[in-house]
Amino acid sequence: METGILLESGTNELEILEFRVGKNYYGINVAKIREILPYQKPTPIPNADARIEGIFMPRDEVISIVDLSTVMNIPKAASTAGDMYIVTNFNKLNTAFHVQGVEGIHRVSWEDIIEPDSTINASGMGMATGIIRIGEKLIIILDFEKIVAQINPETGLKVSDIDHMSGRTRVDSPILIAEDSQLLGKMLLDCLKRAGFNNVDITANGKECWDKLTAYEQKGVLDEKVACVITDIEMPQMDGHHLTKLIKSNENMAHIPVIIFSSLINTEMRKKGESLGADMQLSKPEIGQLVGAIDEILQIDRAD
């Protein structure tokens, strides 16, 4: 698999692996993929969620298999000939997704990825994070984090980590967030407010966040409006790495702390974030660690 673009940082580009489920075509960010393996008959797990097809052990590690046909209510193929497992790594978890075929890899810009509107992702409950045209096909980029979190909510934000933080000293320092998931954005907002942060603003992607930052800069109110930026990595229009690069390359903004809060924090991605000047990088489930990081960056001394 040729993934040269993944060695670069802040280009606002990504590689999409196109795959097939039934007769439909979907995509996944190559950065999420650990490996692609031929289908092998899984070992079923008694009383498991219907979307969990079973487990397999490609080497010395047991990996759960999610059947995307079941997840998306697509009739299962009569034969498994040519089927594949896309083994992913995100949110500190390895998961295999059963698909009917792998079509190839496409290098694209986040600017070309269309954010699904409310008719597709009603109330933030849809499974699409973006849509892109490849030739004559529209490829739907699936929200794999949401799929896994629906099966096991413990893989999502660990909201219980901040249960003890209610009643903390209120903090008015302005925090600007770039997060494309409506559901996660609402959860982040609720969690940070519970942790004592009164002044939190959420934007839908890196471009919207950057536009807001540049507008504040032009009005001369940047430091009044933004004390810290928290950004996801994967977002339509502009990703978090490119946003970080723009902030840290701007002499008027470079002092603003940037925390990357993403499901994609692994060794390679951490190196990319460091090279771009990110002040901290945290894996998405760890909301408690995010609160601690904000306290540290904003130099908030709280006994709790």
C-alpha positions as CSV (number, residue, x, y, z in Angstrom):
1,M,0.0,0.0,0.0
2,E,1.6,3.3,-1.1
3,T,0.9,6.0,1.5
4,G,3.6,8.6,0.9
5,I,1.4,11.6,1.8
6,L,1.1,10.3,5.3
7,L,4.8,11.2,5.8
8,E,4.0,14.9,5.2
9,S,2.5,17.2,7.8
10,G,0.0,20.1,7.5
11,T,-0.8,19.7,3.8
12,N,-4.5,19.5,4.3
13,E,-4.5,16.3,2.3
14,L,-5.3,12.7,3.1
15,E,-5.5,9.4,1.5
16,I,-8.9,7.6,1.3
17,L,-9.2,3.9,1.0
18,E,-12.2,3.1,-1.1
19,F,-14.0,-0.1,-0.2
20,R,-17.2,-1.9,-1.0
21,V,-20.0,-3.1,1.3
22,G,-22.6,-5.0,-0.8
23,K,-22.9,-2.9,-4.0
24,N,-22.2,0.4,-2.3
25,Y,-18.8,2.2,-2.1
26,Y,-17.4,3.9,1.0
27,G,-14.2,5.4,2.3
28,I,-11.9,5.5,5.3
29,N,-8.9,7.6,6.1
30,V,-5.8,5.6,5.5
31,A,-4.4,7.0,8.8
32,K,-6.9,4.9,10.7
33,I,-5.8,1.6,9.0
34,R,-3.3,-0.8,10.6
35,E,-3.5,-3.4,7.9
36,I,-5.8,-5.1,5.4
37,L,-6.2,-8.9,5.6
38,P,-8.1,-11.5,3.6
39,Y,-11.4,-12.7,5.1
40,Q,-11.1,-15.7,7.4
41,K,-14.0,-17.4,9.2
42,P,-14.4,-15.7,12.5
43,T,-15.0,-17.3,15.9
44,P,-18.5,-16.3,17.1
45,I,-18.9,-14.8,20.5
46,P,-22.0,-15.9,22.5
47,N,-24.5,-13.1,23.3
48,A,-22.4,-10.5,21.5
49,D,-24.0,-7.5,19.9
50,A,-25.4,-8.5,16.5
51,R,-23.0,-6.1,14.7
52,I,-20.0,-8.1,16.1
53,E,-19.4,-10.9,13.7
54,G,-16.9,-12.6,16.0
55,I,-13.2,-12.5,16.7
56,F,-10.0,-13.6,15.0
57,M,-6.4,-13.8,15.9
58,P,-4.1,-12.8,13.0
59,R,-1.0,-13.0,15.2
60,D,-0.8,-12.8,19.0
61,E,-3.8,-10.5,19.5
62,V,-7.5,-11.1,19.6
63,I,-9.4,-8.6,17.4
64,S,-13.1,-8.1,17.3
65,I,-14.8,-8.0,13.9
66,V,-17.6,-5.5,13.0
67,D,-19.8,-6.6,10.1
68,L,-20.5,-3.4,8.2
69,S,-23.3,-5.1,6.3
70,T,-25.2,-5.5,9.5
71,V,-24.3,-2.0,10.8
72,M,-25.7,-0.4,7.7
73,N,-28.6,-2.9,7.1
74,I,-27.2,-4.0,3.8
75,P,-28.1,-7.6,2.7
76,K,-25.2,-9.9,3.2
77,A,-23.6,-11.4,0.1
78,A,-24.1,-15.1,-0.6
79,S,-20.4,-15.7,-0.9
80,T,-17.4,-14.4,1.1
81,A,-15.0,-14.9,-1.8
82,G,-12.9,-11.7,-2.1
83,D,-14.1,-10.3,1.2
84,M,-11.5,-8.5,3.4
85,Y,-10.9,-7.2,6.9
86,I,-9.9,-3.6,7.3
87,V,-8.0,-3.6,10.6
88,T,-8.1,-0.2,12.2
89,N,-6.4,1.6,15.1
90,F,-8.1,4.6,16.7
91,N,-9.1,5.6,20.2
92,K,-6.4,3.2,21.5
93,L,-8.4,0.3,20.1
94,N,-7.8,-2.2,17.3
95,T,-10.9,-3.3,15.4
96,A,-11.5,-5.2,12.2
97,F,-14.3,-4.2,9.8
98,H,-15.6,-6.9,7.4
99,V,-16.1,-5.5,3.8
100,Q,-16.8,-7.1,0.5
101,G,-13.8,-5.7,-1.4
102,V,-11.1,-3.0,-1.4
103,E,-11.1,-0.8,-4.5
104,G,-8.0,1.4,-4.1
105,I,-6.5,4.5,-2.5
106,H,-7.2,8.1,-3.5
107,R,-5.2,11.1,-2.5
108,V,-7.5,14.0,-1.9
109,S,-7.7,17.4,-0.2
110,W,-9.9,18.0,2.8
111,E,-11.2,21.1,0.9
112,D,-12.9,18.7,-1.6
113,I,-14.7,16.7,1.1
114,I,-18.3,17.9,1.5
115,E,-19.7,17.9,5.0
116,P,-23.0,16.0,5.2
117,D,-26.0,18.3,5.7
118,S,-28.8,17.8,8.3
119,T,-30.8,15.6,5.9
120,I,-28.0,13.0,5.9
121,N,-26.9,13.4,9.5
122,A,-30.1,14.3,11.2
123,S,-29.5,15.3,14.9
124,G,-25.9,14.2,14.4
125,M,-26.9,10.5,14.3
126,G,-25.8,9.7,10.8
127,M,-22.8,7.5,9.9
128,A,-21.2,9.8,7.3
129,T,-18.4,12.3,8.2
130,G,-17.9,13.4,4.6
131,I,-18.7,12.9,0.9
132,I,-16.3,13.1,-2.0
133,R,-16.7,12.6,-5.7
134,I,-14.2,10.1,-7.2
135,G,-14.7,9.9,-11.0
136,E,-18.4,9.2,-11.4
137,K,-18.9,7.9,-7.9
138,L,-19.8,9.6,-4.7
139,I,-17.8,8.0,-1.9
140,I,-19.3,8.3,1.6
141,I,-16.6,8.5,4.3
142,L,-17.9,6.6,7.3
143,D,-17.7,7.6,10.9
144,F,-16.0,4.6,12.3
145,E,-15.6,6.1,15.8
146,K,-19.4,6.5,16.0
147,I,-20.0,2.9,14.7
148,V,-17.7,1.5,17.4
149,A,-19.1,3.9,20.1
150,Q,-22.7,2.8,19.3
151,I,-21.7,-0.8,19.9
152,N,-19.6,0.0,23.0
153,P,-20.2,3.5,24.5
154,E,-17.1,3.1,26.7
155,T,-14.9,3.7,23.6
156,G,-16.4,7.2,23.2
157,L,-15.8,10.1,25.5
158,K,-15.3,8.9,29.0
159,V,-17.8,11.3,30.5
160,S,-17.5,9.6,33.9
161,D,-14.0,10.9,34.2
162,I,-15.4,14.3,35.0
163,D,-18.2,13.3,37.3
164,H,-16.2,14.5,40.3
165,M,-15.5,18.0,38.7
166,S,-19.0,19.5,39.3
167,G,-18.8,22.6,41.5
168,R,-15.3,23.6,40.4
169,T,-14.3,27.2,40.3
170,R,-15.8,28.9,37.2
171,V,-13.3,30.0,34.5
172,D,-14.0,32.6,31.9
173,S,-10.9,32.1,29.7
174,P,-12.2,31.8,26.1
175,I,-11.7,28.4,24.5
176,L,-12.2,27.8,20.8
177,I,-12.9,24.3,19.5
178,A,-12.8,22.8,16.0
179,E,-14.9,19.6,15.9
180,D,-17.0,18.4,13.0
181,S,-19.1,15.8,14.9
182,Q,-22.3,17.5,16.2
183,L,-22.7,14.8,18.8
184,L,-19.1,15.0,20.1
185,G,-19.2,18.7,19.9
186,K,-22.2,18.8,22.2
187,M,-20.7,16.3,24.5
188,L,-17.4,18.3,24.7
189,L,-19.3,21.5,25.4
190,D,-21.4,19.9,28.1
191,C,-18.3,18.2,29.7
192,L,-16.2,21.4,29.7
193,K,-19.1,23.4,31.2
194,R,-19.4,20.8,33.9
195,A,-15.7,21.1,34.5
196,G,-16.0,24.9,35.1
197,F,-15.3,26.4,31.7
198,N,-17.9,29.1,31.0
199,N,-16.6,30.5,27.7
200,V,-16.5,27.8,25.1
201,D,-17.1,28.3,21.4
202,I,-17.4,25.4,18.9
203,T,-16.8,25.6,15.2
204,A,-17.7,22.8,12.7
205,N,-14.3,22.3,11.1
206,G,-10.7,23.7,10.8
207,K,-11.7,26.3,8.1
208,E,-14.5,27.7,10.2
209,C,-12.2,27.9,13.2
210,W,-9.4,29.6,11.1
211,D,-11.9,32.1,9.6
212,K,-13.0,33.0,13.2
213,L,-9.4,33.4,14.3
214,T,-8.4,35.7,11.4
215,A,-11.6,37.8,11.9
216,Y,-10.6,38.3,15.6
217,E,-7.0,39.1,14.4
218,Q,-8.2,41.8,12.0
219,K,-10.4,43.3,14.6
220,G,-7.6,43.4,17.1
221,V,-9.4,41.3,19.7
222,L,-7.6,38.0,19.3
223,D,-6.4,37.6,22.8
224,E,-9.7,38.7,24.2
225,K,-11.6,36.1,22.2
226,V,-9.2,33.1,22.3
227,A,-7.0,31.8,25.1
228,C,-6.7,28.2,23.8
229,V,-7.6,26.2,20.7
230,I,-8.7,22.6,20.8
231,T,-8.9,20.8,17.5
232,D,-9.8,17.4,16.1
233,I,-7.6,16.1,13.2
234,E,-10.1,14.7,10.7
235,M,-12.5,17.4,9.5
236,P,-14.0,18.4,6.1
237,Q,-12.6,21.6,4.5
238,M,-9.6,21.9,6.7
239,D,-8.0,19.3,9.1
240,G,-6.6,19.9,12.5
241,H,-3.0,19.5,11.4
242,H,-3.3,22.2,8.7
243,L,-5.1,24.5,11.2
244,T,-2.3,24.0,13.7
245,K,0.3,24.8,11.1
246,L,-1.6,28.0,10.1
247,I,-1.9,29.1,13.8
248,K,1.7,28.4,14.6
249,S,3.0,30.0,11.4
250,N,1.2,33.3,12.1
251,E,3.3,35.7,14.2
252,N,0.1,37.2,15.9
253,M,-1.3,33.7,16.8
254,A,1.7,31.5,17.4
255,H,1.5,32.2,21.2
256,I,-2.0,30.7,21.4
257,P,-1.9,27.1,22.8
258,V,-3.2,24.4,20.5
259,I,-4.4,21.1,21.9
260,I,-5.0,18.3,19.4
261,F,-7.8,16.1,20.7
262,S,-8.3,13.2,18.3
263,S,-9.0,9.5,17.9
264,L,-5.9,9.3,15.7
265,I,-3.2,10.0,18.3
266,N,-0.6,7.3,17.7
267,T,3.2,7.5,17.5
268,E,3.3,8.7,13.9
269,M,0.5,11.3,14.4
270,R,2.1,12.5,17.6
271,K,5.3,13.2,15.7
272,K,3.4,15.2,13.0
273,G,1.6,17.3,15.7
274,E,4.9,18.0,17.4
275,S,6.5,19.1,14.1
276,L,3.6,21.5,13.6
277,G,4.0,23.1,17.0
278,A,1.0,21.5,18.8
279,D,1.3,22.2,22.6
280,M,-0.5,19.0,23.7
281,Q,-2.0,16.0,22.0
282,L,-4.6,13.7,23.6
283,S,-6.6,10.7,22.5
284,K,-10.3,11.4,22.2
285,P,-11.7,9.2,24.9
286,E,-9.7,10.9,27.6
287,I,-11.9,13.9,28.4
288,G,-10.5,14.0,32.0
289,Q,-7.0,14.4,30.7
290,L,-8.2,17.1,28.3
291,V,-9.6,19.1,31.3
292,G,-6.3,18.7,33.1
293,A,-4.4,19.8,30.0
294,I,-6.5,23.0,29.7
295,D,-6.0,23.7,33.4
296,E,-2.2,23.3,32.9
297,I,-2.1,25.4,29.7
298,L,-4.2,28.2,31.1
299,Q,-2.3,28.0,34.4
300,I,-5.4,27.4,36.4
301,D,-4.7,26.4,40.0
302,R,-7.6,24.4,41.4
303,A,-7.5,22.2,44.4
304,D,-10.0,19.8,42.8
